[in-house]
Amino acid sequence: MREERVFSANLFGMIILILFSIAPIFFVPVFKILNIPRGLDIVILQIALLLVPTIIYFIITKQSVKEVLRLKKLNIKSVFIIIIIGFLVHPIAVFLSVITEFIFPNIIGMAISELNIMPLISQLAIIALTPAILEEVTVRGIILSGYRNIDIKKAAIMTGLFFSMIHRDGNQSLYTFAFGVLCAYLVEITDSIFASMICHFTTNGSQVVFAYILNRVIGPRAENQEIYSKGIHSMSYMELTVSMLIYFTIAVISFKILMIFMKKLIKVNKYEQ
């Protein structure tokens, strides 16, 4: 039974990865022909590549949606703790992104900058809300459920790797893996997918709000695009050294505080049980 669950999760994950690899070849030209607005194309892709396969999965396997996705209500204390954890993730993700930026360009930064012409609520819906629901249902829902009887460390690493791979972006590889591992633990601790959804929305949402504010402080979208495209390569050696020390210090402090709140989350949920 355990082997069947793992096989189903791996097979589903492999299908999703294949879809993410080949679908843009077909979708991008169609989006251009139909003149689909930037932002709406992201939502359509997520629905087509994550929601539709998820629906098909449940139809074929006839598994319980509530059981697989762990649709369990969270207590108020847990919600507040998870929101704080979501905010603490952001500086850690920034530091990991800066590390990979030595090799890969900050594509997500440029994408968010592109969407900055939209109202903030639209940006939050596209970049924070949609992924927080669809990516979590797929990764921390279906795939993690296949590893439910496996050691949580292995399950977290496997789902973290998968989460990193579906983003198909070198610059995001480190922090999406780390974030994927964290979210697996959140679901395991609370026995609820709403934990990872809330954390995901908070982290992505804080990134959107930060970029939104930055856009209005440093200038128009075109200037932001140039900043993101050059990134750390536009800095002098001294600027880069100082910046890395600052990023590292903030990330370490955030991580230590995050661990404190993770322990609080464990205590709260043990008490509730």
Secondary structure, DSSP 8 states (H G I E B T S, - for coil): -HHHHHHHHHHHHHHHHHHHHHHHHHHHHHHHHHT--TTHHHHHHHIIIIIHHHHHHHHHH---HHHHHT-----HHHHHHHHHHHHHHHHHHHHHHHHHTTTS--HHHHHHHHGGGS-HHHHIIIIIIHHHHHHHIIIIIIIHHHTTTS-HHHHHHHHHHHHHHHH--GGGHHHHHHHHHHHHHHHHHHT-HHHHHHHHHHHHHHHHHHHHHHHHHH--HHHHHHHHHHGGGGS-HHHHHHHHHHHHHHHHHHHHHHHHHHHHHHHHHHHH-
